[in-house]
Amino acid sequence: MRRSLKTCLQYGFVVGNYGWEEKEIVVKKYALDDAGKVAAKKEIININVPSYDCMDLRQLLWDPGCKVQNSPR
């Protein structure tokens, strides 16, 4: 979001891509077994996390060669 605000203030225009990203999280749960000892059980939980990516305007809209110095033309 910081790059989006900076791009918007600098160029007056911003392009962003948003969506969802799926991640797997390993959660440990502790329980007593039959012998009275503590045993750890690992569980995998799938969660969806919102994602956002600020697009670089110099590579997206105008000339992609703007970012390269001394480009041969």
Number of C-alpha atoms within 10 A of each C-alpha: 10 8 13 18 13 13 18 13 11 10 9 9 12 17 14 12 9 10 10 11 11 11 11 11 12 11 12 12 10 11 12 10 10 7 6 8 9 11 12 13 11 12 12 11 10 11 11 11 10 9 11 13 13 16 16 16 16 12 12 10 10 9 10 12 13 11 11 8 7 8 8 6 4
